[in-house]
Amino acid sequence: DIKNFNDGECNIKLHSSVRDAHVYVVQSVCPGKGGNNDRSINDHLMELYLLIRCFRRASARTVTAVIPYFGYARQDEKTRPRVPIASSD
């Protein structure tokens, strides 16, 4: 169960045990457009990070993230000096 606080932080709660399970998380990081899904790529990546940490702390054997759309994928090479390669980090 994933809920958001008023300030945008997400709260994650598992309702069943994942101990020794192989967990797959399907999480797109495509930015939302309007409605109640108006969240940025960074919001989705943070949610994915917290989901993975939640499953690992709940003793999942493995956690595999499936990301159909990966944000920052366009930043895969340096276009000029002193700029980061965001997709490599």
N, CA and C atoms as an extended XYZ file, in Angstrom:
267
Properties=species:S:1:pos:R:3:atomname:S:1:resname:S:1:resid:I:1 pbc="F F F"
N         0.847       -1.164        0.000 N   ASP     1
C         0.000        0.000        0.000 CA  ASP     1
C         0.901        1.238        0.000 C   ASP     1
N         0.705        2.120       -0.953 N   ILE     2
C         1.500        3.344       -1.057 CA  ILE     2
C         0.552        4.534       -0.937 C   ILE     2
N         0.823        5.375        0.036 N   LYS     3
C         0.037        6.590        0.226 CA  LYS     3
C         0.986        7.769        0.291 C   LYS     3
N         0.479        8.934       -0.047 N   ASN     4
C         1.288       10.145       -0.001 CA  ASN     4
C         0.788       11.068        1.096 C   ASN     4
N         1.747       11.635        1.836 N   PHE     5
C         1.415       12.653        2.823 CA  PHE     5
C         1.141       13.964        2.093 C   PHE     5
N         0.635       14.946        2.797 N   ASN     6
C         0.319       16.239        2.190 CA  ASN     6
C         1.540       16.940        1.618 C   ASN     6
N         2.713       16.696        2.206 N   ASP     7
C         3.921       17.359        1.711 CA  ASP     7
C         4.577       16.601        0.560 C   ASP     7
N         3.970       15.496        0.088 N   GLY     8
C         4.491       14.757       -1.052 CA  GLY     8
C         5.277       13.511       -0.701 C   GLY     8
N         5.646       13.337        0.572 N   GLU     9
C         6.380       12.130        0.962 CA  GLU     9
C         5.475       10.918        0.816 C   GLU     9
N         6.076        9.781        0.451 N   CYS    10
C         5.260        8.581        0.318 CA  CYS    10
C         5.463        7.660        1.520 C   CYS    10
N         4.398        6.970        1.859 N   ASN    11
C         4.380        6.029        2.970 CA  ASN    11
C         4.054        4.659        2.401 C   ASN    11
N         4.922        3.686        2.650 N   ILE    12
C         4.769        2.348        2.074 CA  ILE    12
C         4.512        1.357        3.201 C   ILE    12
N         3.509        0.498        3.005 N   LYS    13
C         3.193       -0.517        3.999 CA  LYS    13
C         2.901       -1.829        3.286 C   LYS    13
N         3.583       -2.887        3.704 N   LEU    14
C         3.345       -4.216        3.150 CA  LEU    14
C         2.248       -4.897        3.958 C   LEU    14
N         1.331       -5.570        3.276 N   HIS    15
C         0.241       -6.255        3.956 CA  HIS    15
C         0.449       -7.758        4.036 C   HIS    15
N         1.519       -8.251        3.423 N   SER    16
C         1.812       -9.677        3.505 CA  SER    16
C         3.328       -9.878        3.586 C   SER    16
N         3.717      -11.044        4.006 N   SER    17
C         5.132      -11.349        4.190 CA  SER    17
C         5.817      -11.609        2.843 C   SER    17
N         7.030      -11.101        2.710 N   VAL    18
C         7.837      -11.362        1.516 CA  VAL    18
C         9.133      -12.075        1.895 C   VAL    18
N         9.209      -12.584        3.113 N   ARG    19
C        10.416      -13.264        3.586 CA  ARG    19
C        10.785      -14.408        2.651 C   ARG    19
N        12.042      -14.396        2.187 N   ASP    20
C        12.604      -15.411        1.283 CA  ASP    20
C        11.898      -15.494       -0.069 C   ASP    20
N        11.173      -14.463       -0.450 N   ALA    21
C        10.480      -14.442       -1.742 CA  ALA    21
C        11.316      -13.689       -2.776 C   ALA    21
N        11.096      -14.020       -4.032 N   HIS    22
C        11.682      -13.269       -5.138 CA  HIS    22
C        10.647      -12.224       -5.546 C   HIS    22
N        10.965      -10.954       -5.326 N   VAL    23
C        10.012       -9.866       -5.542 CA  VAL    23
C        10.371       -9.125       -6.820 C   VAL    23
N         9.363       -8.841       -7.633 N   TYR    24
C         9.522       -8.038       -8.843 CA  TYR    24
C         8.710       -6.763       -8.674 C   TYR    24
N         9.358       -5.627       -8.876 N   VAL    25
C         8.697       -4.326       -8.773 CA  VAL    25
C         8.646       -3.728      -10.173 C   VAL    25
N         7.456       -3.492      -10.685 N   VAL    26
C         7.289       -2.849      -11.981 CA  VAL    26
C         6.942       -1.392      -11.701 C   VAL    26
N         7.842       -0.501      -12.069 N   GLN    27
C         7.668        0.910      -11.743 CA  GLN    27
C         8.136        1.742      -12.923 C   GLN    27
N         7.207        2.402      -13.575 N   SER    28
C         7.576        3.343      -14.618 CA  SER    28
C         7.958        4.664      -13.967 C   SER    28
N         8.914        5.341      -14.520 N   VAL    29
C         9.287        6.646      -13.985 CA  VAL    29
C         8.889        7.749      -14.957 C   VAL    29
N         7.921        7.434      -15.808 N   CYS    30
C         7.414        8.425      -16.755 CA  CYS    30
C         6.686        9.522      -15.991 C   CYS    30
N         7.007       10.774      -16.257 N   PRO    31
C         6.332       11.851      -15.517 CA  PRO    31
C         4.853       11.918      -15.858 C   PRO    31
N         4.026       12.197      -14.852 N   GLY    32
C         2.589       12.306      -15.048 CA  GLY    32
C         2.219       13.641      -15.658 C   GLY    32
N         1.049       13.678      -16.275 N   LYS    33
C         0.578       14.920      -16.899 CA  LYS    33
C        -0.838       15.192      -16.441 C   LYS    33
N        -0.955       16.089      -15.464 N   GLY    34
C        -2.273       16.502      -15.000 CA  GLY    34
C        -2.946       15.473      -14.122 C   GLY    34
N        -4.136       15.790      -13.685 N   GLY    35
C        -4.902       14.888      -12.835 CA  GLY    35
C        -4.213       14.656      -11.506 C   GLY    35
N        -4.415       13.466      -10.944 N   ASN    36
C        -3.793       13.159       -9.666 CA  ASN    36
C        -2.442       12.458       -9.839 C   ASN    36
N        -1.957       12.340      -11.067 N   ASN    37
C        -0.670       11.701      -11.332 CA  ASN    37
C         0.334       12.742      -11.818 C   ASN    37
N         0.341       13.903      -11.214 N   ASP    38
C         1.230       14.986      -11.617 CA  ASP    38
C         2.526       14.904      -10.814 C   ASP    38
N         3.312       13.851      -11.067 N   ARG    39
C         4.546       13.630      -10.318 CA  ARG    39
C         5.731       13.603      -11.269 C   ARG    39
N         6.872       14.006      -10.774 N   SER    40
C         8.071       14.091      -11.605 CA  SER    40
C         8.807       12.756      -11.655 C   SER    40
N         9.803       12.688      -12.524 N   ILE    41
C        10.658       11.505      -12.621 CA  ILE    41
C        11.336       11.246      -11.284 C   ILE    41
N        11.786       12.304      -10.628 N   ASN    42
C        12.455       12.142       -9.335 CA  ASN    42
C        11.524       11.551       -8.284 C   ASN    42
N        10.251       11.929       -8.294 N   ASP    43
C         9.282       11.353       -7.355 CA  ASP    43
C         9.145        9.851       -7.577 C   ASP    43
N         9.068        9.446       -8.834 N   HIS    44
C         8.937        8.018       -9.150 CA  HIS    44
C        10.198        7.245       -8.765 C   HIS    44
N        11.374        7.831       -9.012 N   LEU    45
C        12.615        7.152       -8.645 CA  LEU    45
C        12.746        7.012       -7.134 C   LEU    45
N        12.340        8.022       -6.387 N   MET    46
C        12.392        7.939       -4.930 CA  MET    46
C        11.422        6.889       -4.415 C   MET    46
N        10.245        6.820       -5.013 N   GLU    47
C         9.280        5.791       -4.632 CA  GLU    47
C         9.840        4.401       -4.913 C   GLU    47
N        10.486        4.229       -6.055 N   LEU    48
C        11.103        2.946       -6.387 CA  LEU    48
C        12.185        2.592       -5.379 C   LEU    48
N        13.021        3.556       -5.032 N   TYR    49
C        14.075        3.324       -4.041 CA  TYR    49
C        13.468        2.888       -2.705 C   TYR    49
N        12.423        3.579       -2.262 N   LEU    50
C        11.799        3.226       -0.984 CA  LEU    50
C        11.125        1.861       -1.040 C   LEU    50
N        10.527        1.517       -2.181 N   LEU    51
C         9.938        0.184       -2.332 CA  LEU    51
C        11.001       -0.905       -2.220 C   LEU    51
N        12.123       -0.701       -2.893 N   ILE    52
C        13.203       -1.691       -2.840 CA  ILE    52
C        13.722       -1.827       -1.412 C   ILE    52
N        13.945       -0.704       -0.730 N   ARG    53
C        14.424       -0.740        0.657 CA  ARG    53
C        13.407       -1.433        1.561 C   ARG    53
N        12.119       -1.185        1.329 N   CYS    54
C        11.074       -1.811        2.131 CA  CYS    54
C        11.105       -3.333        1.975 C   CYS    54
N        11.217       -3.809        0.732 N   PHE    55
C        11.260       -5.251        0.495 CA  PHE    55
C        12.526       -5.880        1.055 C   PHE    55
N        13.649       -5.192        0.953 N   ARG    56
C        14.903       -5.731        1.491 CA  ARG    56
C        14.857       -5.812        3.018 C   ARG    56
N        14.286       -4.804        3.645 N   ARG    57
C        14.168       -4.819        5.113 CA  ARG    57
C        13.151       -5.852        5.581 C   ARG    57
N        12.223       -6.228        4.705 N   ALA    58
C        11.249       -7.267        5.035 CA  ALA    58
C        11.781       -8.653        4.684 C   ALA    58
N        13.086       -8.751        4.421 N   SER    59
C        13.803      -10.016        4.199 CA  SER    59
C        13.430      -10.730        2.912 C   SER    59
N        13.142       -9.965        1.849 N   ALA    60
C        12.947      -10.600        0.542 CA  ALA    60
C        14.277      -11.194        0.082 C   ALA    60
N        14.220      -12.336       -0.548 N   ARG    61
C        15.460      -12.978       -1.015 CA  ARG    61
C        16.106      -12.145       -2.112 C   ARG    61
N        15.320      -11.773       -3.116 N   THR    62
C        15.816      -10.899       -4.183 CA  THR    62
C        14.742       -9.877       -4.510 C   THR    62
N        15.179       -8.729       -5.002 N   VAL    63
C        14.262       -7.703       -5.478 CA  VAL    63
C        14.738       -7.286       -6.862 C   VAL    63
N        13.881       -7.450       -7.857 N   THR    64
C        14.195       -7.078       -9.227 CA  THR    64
C        13.287       -5.935       -9.645 C   THR    64
N        13.898       -4.851      -10.103 N   ALA    65
C        13.120       -3.701      -10.559 CA  ALA    65
C        12.987       -3.760      -12.077 C   ALA    65
N        11.760       -3.699      -12.556 N   VAL    66
C        11.466       -3.647      -13.982 CA  VAL    66
C        11.010       -2.224      -14.267 C   VAL    66
N        11.775       -1.510      -15.098 N   ILE    67
C        11.496       -0.105      -15.365 CA  ILE    67
C        11.232        0.067      -16.861 C   ILE    67
N         9.944        0.049      -17.288 N   PRO    68
C         9.640        0.137      -18.716 CA  PRO    68
C        10.075        1.453      -19.361 C   PRO    68
N        10.001        2.541      -18.612 N   TYR    69
C        10.476        3.833      -19.107 CA  TYR    69
C        11.461        4.348      -18.086 C   TYR    69
N        12.709        4.533      -18.496 N   PHE    70
C        13.736        4.976      -17.564 CA  PHE    70
C        14.059        6.437      -17.810 C   PHE    70
N        13.726        7.281      -16.858 N   GLY    71
C        14.056        8.696      -16.958 CA  GLY    71
C        15.559        8.908      -16.906 C   GLY    71
N        16.021        9.960      -17.452 N   TYR    72
C        17.432       10.318      -17.555 CA  TYR    72
C        18.175        9.474      -18.583 C   TYR    72
N        17.481        8.629      -19.328 N   ALA    73
C        18.147        7.797      -20.324 CA  ALA    73
C        18.694        8.623      -21.482 C   ALA    73
N        18.167        9.798      -21.679 N   ARG    74
C        18.661       10.661      -22.755 CA  ARG    74
C        20.002       11.286      -22.410 C   ARG    74
N        20.348       11.261      -21.140 N   GLN    75
C        21.602       11.869      -20.702 CA  GLN    75
C        22.674       10.786      -20.578 C   GLN    75
N        22.959       10.104      -21.683 N   ASP    76
C        23.894        8.981      -21.641 CA  ASP    76
C        25.289        9.327      -22.137 C   ASP    76
N        25.534       10.571      -22.477 N   GLU    77
C        26.874       10.978      -22.913 CA  GLU    77
C        27.097       12.444      -22.592 C   GLU    77
N        28.365       12.810      -22.500 N   LYS    78
C        28.690       14.213      -22.221 CA  LYS    78
C        28.568       15.022      -23.505 C   LYS    78
N        27.819       16.090      -23.430 N   THR    79
C        27.641       16.945      -24.600 CA  THR    79
C        28.559       18.156      -24.563 C   THR    79
N        29.064       18.451      -23.364 N   ARG    80
C        30.024       19.549      -23.194 CA  ARG    80
C        30.756       19.316      -21.875 C   ARG    80
N        31.832       20.020      -21.642 N   PRO    81
C        32.581       19.809      -20.396 CA  PRO    81
C        31.773       20.192      -19.153 C   PRO    81
N        32.098       19.551      -18.029 N   ARG    82
C        31.541       19.846      -16.724 CA  ARG    82
C        30.031       19.632      -16.638 C   ARG    82
N        29.526       18.628      -17.315 N   VAL    83
C        28.125       18.230      -17.179 CA  VAL    83
C        28.094       16.751      -16.767 C   VAL    83
N        27.122       16.355      -15.960 N   PRO    84
C        27.082       14.960      -15.507 CA  PRO    84
C        26.522       14.025      -16.571 C   PRO    84
N        26.873       12.775      -16.467 N   ILE    85
C        26.250       11.724      -17.264 CA  ILE    85
C        25.238       11.068      -16.339 C   ILE    85
N        24.030       11.574      -16.316 N   ALA    86
C        23.042       11.191      -15.314 CA  ALA    86
C        22.620        9.720      -15.432 C   ALA    86
N        22.593        9.159      -16.619 N   SER    87
C        22.128        7.783      -16.758 CA  SER    87
C        23.163        6.779      -16.266 C   SER    87
N        24.394        7.186      -16.053 N   SER    88
C        25.410        6.227      -15.593 CA  SER    88
C        25.432        6.099      -14.080 C   SER    88
N        24.804        7.016      -13.369 N   ASP    89
C        24.838        6.973      -11.899 CA  ASP    89
C        23.688        6.205      -11.404 C   ASP    89
